[in-house]
Amino acid sequence: MAHLLPLRVFLSSQTQETPSKPLKLSKRSNNYKTSISTAKKGLLSPSHKMHKLNLEVSPHRAVSAVRLMRIEFGGAFADLLNEKGKGSGDNEMGYVERTLGFRTRDLDDRDLRLVTDIVGGTIRWRRYLDHLIGSLCHDENMFRSMEPLLLQILRIGFYEIVKLNMPPYAVVDENVKLAKVALRPGAGNMVNGILRKLVLVKENNSLPLPKLEGDSRAQARALATLYSHPVWMVRRWTKYLGQEEAIQLMMWNNSDPSFSLRANTANGITRDDLVMQLNSLKVPHEISLHLDDFVRVKIGLQNVIRAGLLKGLCSVQDESAGLVVSVVDPQPGEDIIDCCAAPGGKTLYMASRLRGKGKVHAIDINKGRLRILKETAKLQKVDGVVDTIHADLRTLAENSPMKSGKVLLDAPCSGLGVLSKRADLRWNRRLEDMEQLKNLQDELLDAAST
Ligand SMILES: C[S@@+](CC[C@H](N)C(=O)[O-])C[C@H]1O[C@@H](n2cnc3c(N)ncnc32)[C@H](O)[C@@H]1O
């Protein structure tokens, strides 16, 4: 019966989180390797390297510096969700120990919040911070040849002073201490010199920032530094939106993201149950104005993860993704095709709305992501109504076309709409990728409507 219904294709450009990648230190950067081994050489001998505890260095700065290294050179993701909550525990301290040569005391909730703020902010503001650091170095070569860990420590210090407005001399002291212990005394002296220069120019209100002047290229370069985005994005947005709106957009991308949680009704959890849990965890939240099962959370996601709420009780899902599902409006008994389904955010929400009757056929080309979808479907108790199909949609549509009254196509997208959530994404996208993506989206749309 379903194939007799008029075909409806829902196209969504919502970006989803991608699964966490393993750390690949050796291939991505020789510099990183060098700096790690330098740290180890000075500080560790194999016999005591696993238990050296340093109580003087501020733990959240040490963890932030290492997390920044992993994000820039190790293929790790910047956002909490892709760390799957492991970022707060032993795992993270293991990375700290291997990179810096010592452990710090365990992080408490406040430390964890600071790590999230510092890491997210430092990545977002990287271009701006590097401009300031470069301007305050003796010469360009000093900046260009700076070892990666030293640069991360300086970025943290600059971010804390310029963007978080933290008490400057405490910031200087703490970051100098970190550079001395994690690298060597000379590195601490360098951090001291450059941070003190920064404090001075900030106090005199004379931060060396570019002026918005000259032709459109020069202005784009200045805006790219002032609002910390790649030049090609600034040029693109200025062209399509005008300068004022492009600036608004960049300011939004630089703001702290908020998240939404969806109560997993298929597991018998209501939004009221979820609210009770959030209250008991003291996580501030607001009820969604648009969707019955959703709750908004600005801070405290780390607590939600640590309390295990994501293990079946609720999922992190943007309201925009929820609204796409509302447009599809899944009804019990329906057969729905989700053409680019993994890791499954929309599939699983649609499945929960089938109330045990019907099927979501979840197609995806990526086996690993599809496996995550399958596992999460089990966790959320909707696996009975989810059928996974590992295939390239284009080949599938040609060789064994499927029919359904409702077809959702959530094609791969640039992710430029979620830059506030994915702090590192702006630095990983290239203009050339956009053209390729557009062609792929065209082909997928054709295949989905076959
Ligand atoms: C934006 S994500 C989908 C997110 C998903 N709808 C959700 O809500 O979690 C795009 C997905 O398209 C998949 N994809 C890319 N090319 C494909 C193709 N030719 N056939 C099927 N899936 C494809 C990717 O593997 C990726 O998982």
The ligand as a MOL file (V3000), in Angstrom:
LIG
                    3D

  0  0  0     0  0            999 V3000
M  V30 BEGIN CTAB
M  V30 COUNTS 27 29 0 0 0
M  V30 BEGIN ATOM
M  V30 1 C 24.1590 14.7530 7.2980 0
M  V30 2 S 24.6390 13.0910 7.5500 0 CHG=1
M  V30 3 C 23.1310 12.3220 7.9720 0
M  V30 4 C 22.7160 12.5430 9.3970 0
M  V30 5 C 21.5320 11.6890 9.7900 0
M  V30 6 N 20.3950 11.9030 8.9500 0
M  V30 7 C 21.1190 11.9290 11.2200 0
M  V30 8 O 20.0860 12.5600 11.4860 0
M  V30 9 O 21.8440 11.4840 12.1260 0 CHG=-1
M  V30 10 C 24.8680 12.5240 5.9130 0
M  V30 11 C 25.0630 11.0170 5.7710 0
M  V30 12 O 25.0570 10.7280 4.3760 0
M  V30 13 C 25.8330 9.5620 4.1850 0
M  V30 14 N 26.1310 9.4220 2.7390 0
M  V30 15 C 27.0120 10.1270 2.0030 0
M  V30 16 N 27.0030 9.7200 0.7380 0
M  V30 17 C 26.0740 8.7300 0.6530 0
M  V30 18 C 25.6070 7.9140 -0.4100 0
M  V30 19 N 26.0980 8.0250 -1.6440 0
M  V30 20 N 24.6590 6.9950 -0.1340 0
M  V30 21 C 24.1660 6.8560 1.1170 0
M  V30 22 N 24.5740 7.6180 2.1620 0
M  V30 23 C 25.5120 8.5380 1.9300 0
M  V30 24 C 27.0330 9.8180 5.0620 0
M  V30 25 O 27.6900 8.6060 5.3690 0
M  V30 26 C 26.3860 10.4830 6.2830 0
M  V30 27 O 26.1620 9.5370 7.2940 0
M  V30 END ATOM
M  V30 BEGIN BOND
M  V30 1 1 1 2
M  V30 2 1 2 3
M  V30 3 1 2 10
M  V30 4 1 3 4
M  V30 5 1 4 5
M  V30 6 1 5 6
M  V30 7 1 5 7
M  V30 8 2 7 8
M  V30 9 1 7 9
M  V30 10 1 10 11
M  V30 11 1 11 12
M  V30 12 1 11 26
M  V30 13 1 12 13
M  V30 14 1 13 14
M  V30 15 1 13 24
M  V30 16 1 14 15
M  V30 17 1 14 23
M  V30 18 2 15 16
M  V30 19 1 16 17
M  V30 20 1 17 18
M  V30 21 2 17 23
M  V30 22 1 18 19
M  V30 23 2 18 20
M  V30 24 1 20 21
M  V30 25 2 21 22
M  V30 26 1 22 23
M  V30 27 1 24 25
M  V30 28 1 24 26
M  V30 29 1 26 27
M  V30 END BOND
M  V30 END CTAB
M  END
